[in-house]
Amino acid sequence: MNTMSKNRLPKKWPLMWRLFLFCLLTGNIASAHADKPNVIIILTDDQGWGDLSVHGNTNISTPNIDRLASQGMALDRFYVCPICSPTRAEFMTGRYNPRTGVKSASRGEERMDLDETTIFEDFKAAGYDTAAFGKWHNGMQPPYHPNARGIDEYYGFCSGHWGHYYSPMLEHNGQIVTGEGFVIDDFTNRAMNFIQEHKEEPFFVYLPYCTPHSPMQVPGRWWNKFANHDLPLRARKDQQENLPHSRAALAMCENIDWNVGRLLKTLDDLEIANNTIVIYFSDNGPNGYRWNGDMKGKKGAVDEGGVRSPFFIRWPGKIKAGGKTDTIAGSIDLKPTLLALAGISDTGALPMDGVSLKPLLFGEAESWPVRLYINHFKGKTSVRSQRFRLGFKGGLYDMRNDPGQRVDVKEKFPEIYAELTAAREKFDKEVVGELPEGIDERPFTIGHPDFAFTQLPARDAIATGDIQRSGRAPNCSYYTNWVSKEDTISWNADVQIAGDYQAQVYYTCAEENLGTVLKLSWGESAITKEVTVANDPPFVGAESDRSTRKSESLVKDFVPLDLGVIRLEKGKRPLVLSALKIPGQQSIEMRLIMLNRISKVKD
Ligand SMILES: [Ca+2]
């Protein structure tokens, strides 16, 4: 059941009215949005610049993505952030990541500030139908949730990574659902269906794929080609290369390519390819040492290899096919560029750092301004000019003659060194300075006025005593080893409006541990529930891994248990899950709590 409609505000203008008025004005039903190109953004996760055959990687064959380059334009010096969430924030806002409040990738630090206006909100205001299928990674609870940031239709997961890619637990517009098959195929199917259903309207589809990010899972159809295959091209430091990991990553990229092919064929079949802008890029450098054109660094580094992404844009008849430029650009330029290409205004008040690349793409850039492009993450700032890169340790590299960043030339180019160093200091002071220091203490929001649902995962919770997190990285983890009644699991929370909330906990509990009694409390308000139904599923994930996982938790088939209805008064305090009785070895294993507001009450 799609419960989206009751959870979201209605659009200001019903669709039929919008279409009717538009057609009345244009007098042309068949080309009702000819001046409004559709937009599809394909964003891959941890795919390096080198992970494509079009870039000379003979280990791999990616004909469909390569076709985007031959039918569109390649920006071959396109920069993103060294990790996931910051790049997404830059794409959505046109602003350097530190300005957006995104500090890191988990425990709420991935949340984008609420005064930011997303590209989706702008396109939605211009009459577009918007959708995202995949990994959001910029906040889970409304108003940080994608549905609250301009996305009409959302299907995927909001965390930074997932523990299993085959029919996993996902969400659809805030409600927990089970995926269908391999996630990338599933996300693409959803996108193709959305495009089919919305082909008569202008649409904006965002496809943030979650591969080749670990866990390294990919169906046999793609894996078998690589399983026992030599890789002729190896990492720059090939002794550091984990071959099973590289093989899996390349197989995952070939699976992405197959899905891109299906997506492009959908546009051809619907005869809307000419009116659809397709962009392809990645969110950071490769997630391992593998061939990447001799560049220095991988994911996490602000060196060239950590931040240079593949980038292709196709708009048949508008952007010349087969074009390529080395002009530096990056994720902060996407929002201004797409707004310019679609003739849409920014509805936000905050100034963008990026510039519109439209003149470059249309071959109209007679004198492109000299600019610097800056990459920053966690105290490390690197500055790129068209020719040089100033590394975060202060080395200056001539990227034209030394693309591998091997020789520091700051003594040979003292003026350039001084200019780039000054730019770095200015950036650190003015831009990085906008990011609050210390740990992120923003509470997790519950019960936004426009959205009835709130998911509170173990990722965002704090546990005491003997309770353990199931994996090193919080993203898809759960809490286990709850052996003491003294211990609790709690969320630093902020209830937006008072109401009665139906609460469910997604749990496991072995037969011998039944009878444990849970208590969920918000100040004086509390509900209790005895666990009487066992759910003791096996671990899932490792059996599908093509190379050994490191930080992701294995998952289990958690099921919901109704805890009852709890009254939550407006305000900030911890939402606490405790155990009044633990008659067996331990209480439940806890994956998440779902809250659905069933009625509002006066404050
Ligand atoms: Ca990533």
Boltz pocket constraint, residues with backbone or C-beta under 6 A from the ligand:
constraints:
  - pocket:
      binder: B
      contacts: [[A, 44], [A, 45], [A, 46], [A, 83], [A, 84], [A, 213], [A, 283], [A, 284]]
      max_distance: 6.0
